[in-house]
């Protein structure tokens, strides 16, 4: 009985507390002049009665921005929310840098002693940004990935994916015995293939600081240890880039895709280099659509030999039922 009485008493106290809080809230929303309801006018920072117009509170704090915008573009230009976090920077873009202008907030030049002080602050700021060997490793590798991706014309999503792959390799302790440049190049190569925007091994080697043998060996190791699912490169993924580089028409690009589809149905793509198949398909399609392009031009764009183009394009034309002409 005593437990039941105690429980009932506590419930009554809880109900009484809620009732008092509701009464307090209601009193705050009631006009002291006429008893009407009040509302907040955020534009003027005032609490006003709906019925009699009495200003109950004024000069309230405005929690919005201190600027005004009259359209979406102006709002975006004035917004100061900062850049989004990114995997392409070793600190994910969260740290700050001290500018090198040596000027104060009013644009005036700093004195000699102040410049020395700012230089020391910059030095220590840079040291704190890369406090250990892993962060220094990551900073160098992500810089390499960004440099190679820019040289190859790869989009931002490929760079983000490559940065994530390298971070996983670093966390899983896969770098001992391998160079930073080698793992960074292998990560970018895998990311480009995952995003269906592949680059050939020769193209990767041209912009990288590692040899092709090291790149292929490191790539196979990264794929195996991280369990990445990378499908074989599709020859069709190279066709748009080759056609764009040779300034060919959409009809030629469509015809090249048809030649590749016919070769796939005939089973002659197995064991062949996808870059060679794509280059040969572009050359053959250009001939079929009366576009002026030479084997040498296609060879330069695709970075493969003219012999490979001649051999493959004859196979493609035979699979499509078109007599091959050299």
Protein Blocks (a to p, Z undefined) as FASTA:
>chain_A
ZZmmmmmmmmmmmmmmmmmmmmmmmmmmpcfklopacdddfknopacdfklopafbghia
cfbdfbdcfbfklmmmmpcgbpaddfkbfnlomaccddfkopafkopacdfklmmmmmmm
mmmmmmmmmmbfklmmmmmmmmmmmmmmmmnopafklmmmmmmmmmmmmmnopmgopafk
lmmmmmmmmmmmmnopacdfklmmmmmcbdfklmmmmmmmmmmmnopacddddfklmmmm
mmmmnopafklmmmmmmmmmmmmmnopmgopafklmmmmmmmmmmmmnopacdfklmmmm
nopafklmmmmmmmmmmmnopacdZZ
